[in-house]
Amino acid sequence: MIQKKIRKHLSIFRTRLNQKKELERISRYNNTTLNAIVASLSKVKSADFTDEDHQAFQNCENYRTELLRDETLISYEIFGSDKTAMIKDICKNAASGKKWCAFLYLLSKKTNPSDILEIGTNLGISGCYVLESIKKDNMARFITMEGLPQLCKIAGKQFSSIASPSTYDIREGLFDVTFPQLLKQDIFFDLLFIDGNHTKDATIAYFKSLKDKIKPPAIFVFDDINWSPEMKVAWELIKNDSSVNFTIDLYKQGIVIIDEHESEKNVQFALNLAY
Ligand SMILES: C[S@@+](CC[C@H](N)C(=O)[O-])C[C@H]1O[C@@H](n2cnc3c(N)ncnc32)[C@H](O)[C@@H]1O
């Protein structure tokens, strides 16, 4: 028992030490986007939020609480499945946790993106955080994509309570159909949250296609990079892609920066959101 506790404390100590070294290494590059990511992480870790942030988080978390009580059944027919699941279980299993949503919110606030893309709306929890971050910005637009029609409807209702309908667009349909349609449009993104269809081939295909649809400096946030052996391989390939300047491995999420003003390529960091 005591040995287990000592091992845990030693591991936390080592993580903190490594983290300190990584932060020093990051600061040497003096890259604005890298610095914004680090500042967002640091604010989440120390819960250093403004009253406005607290209010935004409260609004989103009240919505989550409602969903976690909702026993309405959702059909997965669009995926060719006869499965159904209750909203409360979908919310528990698929929606990003509060800490990761707060990180996305701060990242968006700090980098002022004009076009944000999310692959994987689900019930719109992460989307609510994104909308809270841009609701005062008349120029920013948010596109989010989801296959399940009932989820699109639920998320859309909540989104309309946060921002004007011209701010967001929920693209309903299977990604195989909606993604090629999106690529044909003249839209270039500067913040991209890839949180749906966590297979190696799909993740790499989204990255390869979206590289040509960005406005650098652009930030990609890949969720669940260690969720499966396939996703680990996808993350390795993305990290080492020749277009990538910096990556930050947060274990759960992988952050990619593509910045045309930066000469450094494939510089890799690892940080931790917990310690
Ligand atoms: C992990 S959830 C997204 C969670 C959400 N970003 C959040 O944090 O609140 C992924 C979503 O992607 C949708 N999805 C997965 N594969 C899809 C596909 N091929 N076409 C359309 N939607 C898909 C699922 O239905 C699911 O709702």
The ligand as an SDF file (V2000), in Angstrom:
LIG
                    3D

 27 29  0  0  0  0  0  0  0  0999 V2000
  -16.8130   11.3060  -29.9190 C   0  0  0  0  0  0  0  0  0  0  0  0
  -18.3090   11.8790  -30.5960 S   0  0  0  0  0  0  0  0  0  0  0  0
  -18.0530   13.6320  -30.6680 C   0  0  0  0  0  0  0  0  0  0  0  0
  -18.1010   14.2770  -29.3140 C   0  0  0  0  0  0  0  0  0  0  0  0
  -18.2210   15.7770  -29.3330 C   0  0  0  0  0  0  0  0  0  0  0  0
  -17.1800   16.3780  -30.1480 N   0  0  0  0  0  0  0  0  0  0  0  0
  -18.1140   16.3180  -27.9220 C   0  0  0  0  0  0  0  0  0  0  0  0
  -16.9850   16.3530  -27.4020 O   0  0  0  0  0  0  0  0  0  0  0  0
  -19.1210   16.6770  -27.3150 O   0  0  0  0  0  0  0  0  0  0  0  0
  -18.1810   11.4090  -32.2960 C   0  0  0  0  0  0  0  0  0  0  0  0
  -19.4590   11.6220  -33.1000 C   0  0  0  0  0  0  0  0  0  0  0  0
  -19.1210   11.3750  -34.4700 O   0  0  0  0  0  0  0  0  0  0  0  0
  -20.2330   10.7440  -35.1070 C   0  0  0  0  0  0  0  0  0  0  0  0
  -19.6970    9.9220  -36.2060 N   0  0  0  0  0  0  0  0  0  0  0  0
  -18.7480    8.9540  -36.1280 C   0  0  0  0  0  0  0  0  0  0  0  0
  -18.4880    8.4320  -37.3380 N   0  0  0  0  0  0  0  0  0  0  0  0
  -19.2930    9.0730  -38.2110 C   0  0  0  0  0  0  0  0  0  0  0  0
  -19.4890    8.9880  -39.6320 C   0  0  0  0  0  0  0  0  0  0  0  0
  -18.7770    8.1450  -40.3680 N   0  0  0  0  0  0  0  0  0  0  0  0
  -20.3760    9.8200  -40.2030 N   0  0  0  0  0  0  0  0  0  0  0  0
  -21.0850   10.7010  -39.4470 C   0  0  0  0  0  0  0  0  0  0  0  0
  -20.9630   10.8250  -38.1060 N   0  0  0  0  0  0  0  0  0  0  0  0
  -20.0760   10.0300  -37.4890 C   0  0  0  0  0  0  0  0  0  0  0  0
  -20.8500    9.8800  -34.0130 C   0  0  0  0  0  0  0  0  0  0  0  0
  -22.2240    9.6520  -34.2880 O   0  0  0  0  0  0  0  0  0  0  0  0
  -20.5890   10.6910  -32.7520 C   0  0  0  0  0  0  0  0  0  0  0  0
  -21.7300   11.4110  -32.3760 O   0  0  0  0  0  0  0  0  0  0  0  0
  1  2  1  0
  2  3  1  0
  2 10  1  0
  3  4  1  0
  4  5  1  0
  5  6  1  0
  5  7  1  0
  7  8  2  0
  7  9  1  0
 10 11  1  0
 11 12  1  0
 11 26  1  0
 12 13  1  0
 13 14  1  0
 13 24  1  0
 14 15  1  0
 14 23  1  0
 15 16  2  0
 16 17  1  0
 17 18  1  0
 17 23  2  0
 18 19  1  0
 18 20  2  0
 20 21  1  0
 21 22  2  0
 22 23  1  0
 24 25  1  0
 24 26  1  0
 26 27  1  0
M  CHG  2   2   1   9  -1
M  END
$$$$
